[in-house]
Amino acid sequence: MRPAAKERTVPELQVATVPVTPFQQNCALIWDSATRLGAVIDPGGEVERILAAITRVGLSVETILLTHGHLDHAGGAAALQRALRRQSGDETAAPIVGPDRRDAFLLEGIARQAAAYGLDGMENATPDRFLSAGETVTIGGHAFAVIHCPGHTPGHVVFFSAEARFAVVGDVLFRGSIGRTDFPYGDHAALIGAITHELLPLGDDVAFLCGHGPGSTFGEERRSNPFLR
Ligand SMILES: [Zn+2]
């Protein structure tokens, strides 16, 4: 009997996380299993470990995506971009894309913030392109909608694949918790509004990866997250 022709009906996205910095931030590698093309999301630091993971999974990095401007998410973006450009010999490789422009002041203050925390090796990040709500980015050829979710930071964005039923939510929502809003620029009502009106309606079945700790699904959080009651 002849085996059936291989059909590509379900997106073949693969995800690996590398917890980086003393904040144990989940830097994410996401790629298409067939082409190995993909993105690094939120390279906060420990770039050597991220590079080792990229090599280990055989990822060819098309883009460095940022959910928001905090140092533990963006502090390694510049160094990662330099390393990938050196490796490839391509001066335009691995553009830094996102977050929304309203986080520019945070990206420009990373080195100062890191010094205040006594952390080495974190640099300001300069996006090659900021993102806006309603845009689409592609990761290994798979479309991810850009959703603006302010509150934790003013320019925080979330990446959502409708076909894979998967989202990368940064520090907006966690398993059993939500992002901090006790910063001068934090906005608790905006954060709750973004989760309630932008994320949960995407569907209970949507799995998400967050910036710290284990992931979950929107359905599980809608049912049990004490901050969403
Ligand atoms: Zn944050």
Residues whose N, C-alpha, C, O or C-beta is under 5 A from the ligand:
A	BS01	ZN	H70 D171
